Amino acid sequence: MSEVQEVAQDQLRSYVERVERLEEEKQTISDDIKDVYAEAKGNGFDTKVLRKVVALRKIDANERAEQDSILELYLQALGMIADLPPN
């Protein structure tokens, strides 16, 4: 095998091994997150709502306000909430 092929093979092996280690870490973190949600559920918290709160905290406040406004508009259009009184 040529030296160039050997270097490429070593690089490839290194990438694969790094990805494998990261996948293991990702699984460990995923398991830890599940444990936290299970603990919260055991203490009476609604995990669906808790997940929603975590997702909302990741969104910029302005973007979240815009999404809330659009959601409210859609819900009104579908008759799922009463029309707002005029200002």
N, C-alpha and C positions, 0 to 999 in steps of 0.2 A: 504494500500500500504506500502511496506517495505521501510525502510530508504534508502536502496541502490537504489531501483527503483525511489524513489523521487529525489535522487541526480542525477541519470542518466537522468531523465525527465527534471530537471532543466538545466543540461548541454546541452541537446538537444535543449531546448527552447532558451537558450542563443546563441547557434550556429546559429540557424535559424534566430533569431532576428538580430544578427550581419550581417549575409549575406544579409538580407533584407535591412538594413541600407546602406550597401556598394553598393547594387544594386541601391538604390535611388541616392546615391552620384555619381555613375557611369553614371546614366541617366542625372543628372544635368551637369556633366562634358561634356558628349556627346553633349548635347544641346548647351553648351557654345562653343564647338569646331565648331559646325555647324554655330553658329552666327558669329564666326570669319571668317570662309570661306565665308559666305554670305557678310560680310563687305568687304572682299578682292575682291570678285566678283563685288560688287557695285563700287569699286574703279578701276575697269578695269583689275584686275589680273585674269589669267587663273587658276581656282581652281584645275583642273586636274594636271597641272604642279606644282602648289604649293604643292599639296599632295605628288607628286613625290619627290620634294625637301625635304620635311619633312622626308619622308621615307629614302632618301639617307643620310641625316644627322645622322641617327641612326646607319648607317653601318660604321664599321672601314674603314679607308682610304685604307689600303692594300687589304681588302676584296672587296671594291668597285672597285679598280683598276683591280683586277682579274676578277670581273664580267663584267666590261667594255670591257676588252680584249676578253673574251669569247663571249660576245654579238657581238662585231665587227667581230670576226671570223665567227660566225653563219650568220651574215648579208652578209658578203662577199660570203660565201658558197651558199647562196640563191640568189646571184646576186642583192641584194638590195642596195649595195654600191660598188663603184669601188674598184678594187684591189689596194692595196697600192704599191707605187713604191719601188723597192728593195733598201736597204740601201747601 
